[in-house]
Amino acid sequence: METLINLIGVIFDFIQGHFFYRSVCCLIRPLDHHPARFLAWFLLIIVSSIRMYSGDPVNIFGTLSLLFATVLLLFQGQWFVKLAVVMLFYPIIAAFNFLHNSIGAAVFFFFSDDMGFFNSLFSTLARLLTIIFWYLFHRFMGKHLDRASGVLDRRSWMLLIIICLASLAAVISLLCFTPPSDVAVYPCMLTCLVTNFGSIYLASYLADTILADMERRNLRLQKSYYEELDKNQQQIRRIRHDMNNHISVLEGLLKKGDTEKALEYFEDLNLHIKSGTRRFCKDSIVNAVLNAKYNSAEESGIDCFFHVDIDRVLGIDAVSLCTIFANTLDNAVEACRKIEDPAKRRLSLKARCTQNGYFSYEIVNSKVNAVRKKKDAFLTDKEDARSHGLGIASVREVVEKYNGVMDISYTEDEFRVVILIGAK
C-alpha cells in the first residue's frame, strides 16, 4: 500500500510539473525536435518537484543550475529572455517549495510523529497543493506571460531581470542562512513570491504599453496614408477638371503640326497623372510610408530606385516594417539633401521576402557629410541632437526583436544599411 501511495505521489509530481512546463512555454518556446521537447518537459518536472530545505546547498544551487541549463539549451530565444525566465521562475519555485515543505512538516508533526504509512499518505496528499498552485498559476498568470512574450524589447527584459534579481538573492540567502526557526523567514519568502508575481504583472503592463504605442503609431501612419490619398485625389480631380483645356491645347498643337511640342506637353501631363499613389506593396500602411518618402525624395531632386517585393511578409507586423522603412529613408533623404549637386543625389532601396519567409532589406544613398559614431551608436549632425539621431537605434531594436541581423557600412560618398530577418 505504501508503494502505491508513493507511486501516486510521483504521478502528482508529473501533473504539477506539466503545468509548470506550460507556464514556462508561455514565455519561450522549446526546440522543435520532439526528443528535445520531451527532455525539456521531463527536466522541468524535476526542477519544480525538488524539495527545498534550509541549509541544503545541493538542492538550492542544483535546482538553479538545472533550470538555467534546461532553459539555455532546450529552448529557443535570445539570451536575455532566457535569463529573465530563470530569474522570474526560480524564486517562485524555491519560495513555494520551501514554504510547502516547512509548513507541511510543522502540520504533520503537530498531529503525529509516525514516519511510516501515515507520513507517506500525508506527503502524497500535500502534493495536491502543488498541483493546485501551478494550475492556478498557469490559469491566471499564463495570459500575462503570453502577452509579454514576443512584445517586450531588450530594455524591458533587462528591467525585469534587475527587479527579479532582488528576489533571487533574497531566496538563496534565506535558504542558505535560515535562522533556527523557519517561521521567521515565512514573511520574506511570501514577499519574494509577491514580488515575482508583481513582476509578471509588470511585464504584462509593459507589453500593453508597447502595444498601445504601436497602435498610436499605426494610427498616425494611417492618418498619413489617408492625407496622402486625399491630396492625390484632389490633384486628380483638378487634372480632370482641366482636362478639356488640356485636350484643347493638344488639339491646337496637333492642328498646327507642332508634334514635338504636343508630345512634350503630353509627357508633362502624363507625369502629373502618374504622381498619384503608387503601389509598392499590398499593405496600405507600408505603401503609404513608401509613397510619402518617395515623393519627398523626388521633391528634393533625388534619383530614386525602389524595388519592393514584400507582399508575402507574415512574421513582421506592419508597424515594425514601417519603422525600418521610414527611419532609414528619412536618414537617406536627409543625407542626399546635403549634396549641393542634385545630379549626385542617389537613393536605392531593395526589399523582398522569400518564399520561405526570409526578409531582406538594403538601402544605399549617396552622401557628403562625415559619419559620426560613439561606440556603436550613430550620432546626428543636426543642432537639436536630442530630437534626432534615434532612427538607426529604432531600426536596430526592431531587428533585435525579430532575431535578425543588421549591417551598416559606408565610404566617403556612400552609406549602406543591410537587414536580414529570418523566418519565424
N, C-alpha and C positions, 0 to 999 in steps of 0.2 A: 504493500500500500504506500509506504514511504517513497519507494522508487517511482510509482505512478504520480504521486504528488510533485516530486521533483521534475518529472517529465513535463507535467502541466506547467510548472514554473518556467521551464525552458521555452515552451510554446508561447507563454505570456511575454517572455523577453523578445521573441521574434516579432510578435504583434506590435509591441510598443516601439521596437527598433524600426519596423516598417514605417510607422507614422513619422519617426524622426528622419528617416531617409527621404520620405516625400517632402518633409519640411525643408530639408537642405536643397532638394531639387527645385524648390520654388525660386531659389536664387541662382543656382548654377546647374548646368546640365552635365550628366555623366557622359563618358566617352560612348561613341556609337556602337562599339563592339559589345556583343552580348556577354562574353566572359568578363570583360571589364565592368559592365553594369552589375553583373551578379556579384563580383568581388567587392565592388563599392558598397552594394546593398548589405552584404554579409559583414564587412568591416564596420560599417556604421551601426549595425545592430550591436556588435561587440562594444563599440565606443559608448553607446547610450546605455548599455547594461552593466558597465563596470561599477562596482560598489566603491563609494568614496569614504575613506576613513581618515580621521585626523592623524597626522604623523606618519602617513604611508606614502613616501615619495615615489614608490614604484608605480602605484595606480595613478597618482596625481600627474606625474610627468609622462608616464607611459600612455595614458589616455590622450593627453595633449599631443604627444608625438604621433600617435596612431591617427588621430583626427587630421592633423596637419598633413601627414604623408598621404592619407586617402584622398583628401580634397586636392592636394597638389598634383598627384599622379593619375588619378582616375576620373577627374572632372575637367570639363572644358572651361575656358575663360581666362581673363587676364589675372596676373599675379596679385594685384591689389584687391580684386574682387574675392579671390580665394582666401587671401589673408583676412579680409573682412568677415567672411563666413566663419572662419576659425575663431576669430575674436568675438564674434557675436554668439556663437553656439556653445563654445566650451564653458564659459562661466555659467550658462544656464544648466548645462549637463552636470557640472561639478556641484553647483549650489543645490540643485534639486536632489541629486542622488545622495549628497551628504545629509540634507535635512530629512529625506525619506528614510535613510538607514538609521540616523541618530534618533529621530522621534519614534520610528518603528521599534527600535531596540528598547527605548525607555518605556513605551507602552507595553511591550511584551513582558519585560522583567517586572513591571508593576503588577501584572496578574499571575505570572508563572515564571519558574526558573527551569522548566523542563527543556532540555536541549535535544529531545528526540522527535517523536512523531508530531507533537503539538507545535514544536518550533518550525518544522518543515511546512506544516499546514498554514501557520500564521504568515511565514515568509512568502509562500505562494499567493495567498490572498492579498497580501500587501502589494504584490506586484501589479494587481489590478489598478492601483492608484497611478502607477507609471503609465499604464495603457491609457487611462482617462486623461492624465496630464498631457501626453503627447498627442492624443486625439484632439483634445480641446485646443492645444497649441496650433496644430495643423489646421483645424477648423476655423479658428478666429484670426490667427496670425498669418496663415498662408496667403490670404488675399493681399495683405500688406507687403509681404515678401515678393509676391508676384508683381505687384505694382512697381516696386523698386527695381526689380530685375530688368535689365536692358534699357533703363531710363537714366539712372544716376550716372553722372560723369565721374571722372577720376577724383576731382576735388571733393565731391560728396562722399565717395567711398573712403577717402583718406580721413575725412572728418569723423565718420563712423568708427574707423579703426582707432582714432585717438580717444574717442569717448569710451569705447569698449575696453581700451587698454587699462583704464582705472578698475573696471570690474574684474578683468583677468588678474591683475596684480593683487587685488584685494582677496579674491578667492584662493589663489595659490598661497598667499601669506597666511590666511586664516587656516587653511588645511595643514600647512606645514608647522605652524606655530600656534595651534589651538590651545587655549588655556585648559586646565583640568576639567572645568565644567563646560560641556558643549553648548549648554543653554546660553552662555554668554555671547556666542557668535551667531546665534539664530537671527537677531535683527540685522546684522551685517550681511549674512547670506541672503536674507529676504531683500535687502536693499540692492544687492547685486542682481538678483532676478528682476526686480522692478526696473533697475537701470537699463538692462538689456532689452526688456520688453518696451521700455520707452524709446530705446534706440531703433527698434523696429518701426514704431510709430513715426519716429523722426525720419527714417528712411522713406516711409510711405508719404509723409508730408513733403519732403524734398522732391520726391518723384512727381507728386501732384503739382508742386510749384513749377517744376521744369516743364511739365506738360502744359500747364496754363500759359507759361511764357511762350512755348512753341505755338500754342493756339493763337495767342495775340500776334505773334509774328506771321502766322498763317493768314490771319485776318488782314494784317497790313499788306501782305503780298496780294491777297485777293482784291483789296481796295485799289492797290496799284494797277492790278490787271484790268479791273473794270474802268478805272480812269483812263488807262491807255486805250482800252477798247472804245470808250466813248469819244476820246479825242480822234481816233482813227475814223469812227463812224461819222463824226461831224465833218471831217475833212472829205470823206467820200461823198457826203450829202452836198457839200459845197461844189465838188467837182461835177456831180450830176446836175446841179443847178446851173452850172456854167457850161454844160455840155453842148447846148445849142450854139453858144458863142464859139466854142472850140471847133465845132463842126463847120460853122460858117467861115472861120479863119482858114481851116484846112481846105474847104471848098474853093475859097478865093485864091489861095496859093496854087492849087492844082489847076484852076482855070487859067491862071497866068502862066502856067507851065513851069513854075518855080518848084520843081520836085525836091531839090536839095533842102530848101527851107521848110517845105512841108514835112519831109522826113525828120528834120531836126526838131520841129515843133511837136510832131507825133511822139518822138522819143522822150521829150521833156514831159509830155502829158502822160505817157505810159509810166514814167518814173514816179510821178505823183500818185497815180492809181495804185502802183505796187507798194507804196510806202505805208500801207495799212499793216495790220498784224500779220506777221509771218508765222508759219507753222514749223517750228523747230522740233517739237515733240508733242505727244498726245496729252501730257499733263498740263492743264490750263495754267496752274500757278507757276510751274517752272518755265513754261512757254512765255508767260508774262514777263518774268525776270529777264529772260534771254532777249525778248523784244526790246525792253526798256534799255538794257545795256548796249544792245546792237545799235539802236537809234542814237543813244548818247555818243557812242564811238564814231558813228558816221557824221554826226553834227560837229565833232571835233576834227574831222578830216582824217580819220584813221582808216587805213586799208584793212578791212576785217575779213576773216575767213572763219566761218562757223560750220563745223561738221558734227552734228549731234544725232546719235542713234541710241536713245535710252528708253525706248518705248517698252522694253521688257524688264526694266528695273523693278524688282519686287521686294528686295531686302532692305532698301533705303527709303525712308519716308521723304515726302516732298519738301518739308521744311529743311531737312539736312542737305538735300540736293541744292536747294536754293541758297543755303549758307555757303556751300562750296562755289557755286557759280557766281553769286552776287559779290562776294568778298574778293575773289581772285580777279573777276572782271573789273571791279572798281579800282583795284590796285593797278591793273594793267592799263586801263584807260587813263588813270591819273599819271602814270609814268610816261605814256605816249604824249600826253598834252604838254609835257615839259620839253619836248623836242621841237626846236624852232622850225625846222624844215618839215612841212607836212608830208612831203614825199617819203620821208624816212619813218613815218609813224605806221607801224605794222602790228597787227594782233592776230594770232591764230589760236583757235580753240577746237579741240577734238575730244569728244566724249562718246563712249559707247558701252554697251552692256552685252557680253557674250551670251550664247545660249545656255551655258552652264552657270550663269549668274554673276560673273566677274565684271565689276565696273572699273573702267579705266578712264582717266581724265588727264589731258595735257593742255596747258595754256602757255603760249610763248608770246612775249611782247618785246618790242624794241625799247630802249631806254638810254638816257644820258646821265641821269643822276647816280651818284655813288650809293651803294648799298651799305646801310649801317646796321651793325649787329651788336647785341650784348648777350654773351653766352649763346644760347640757341634761339633767342628772340630777335625778330627783325624790328627795327625802330623806324618810326616815321620821320620825315624831314619837314613836316608841317609845323606851324607855330603852336597850334593847340595840340600838343602831344598827348594830353590826357584823353581827348576825344577821338584820337585817331591811332593807327598803328595796331589795332586789335584784330584786323581782318585775318591775317595768317594764323594767329592764335585760335580764332574761332574755327577756322578750317581744320586746324590740327586736332582740336577737340572732337570734331565730327569724325575725322579719320580714326582716331583712337577709339571712339565709341563703337565703331564697326570693325575693330581689329585690322584696320588697313595700314598701308604704308604711304608716306608722302616724301618725295624727294624734291629738294629745291636746289637749283644750280643757276649760275649767272656768269656772264662775261662783262666786258666793258660796255657793250651795246645791246645785250640781250638778257632777259630774265625768263626762267622756265620753272614751272611747277608741274610735277607729275604725281598723280594719285592712283593707287590701285587698292580696291576693296574686294575681298574675296566673297564667294557665295556663302549664304547662311543656311 
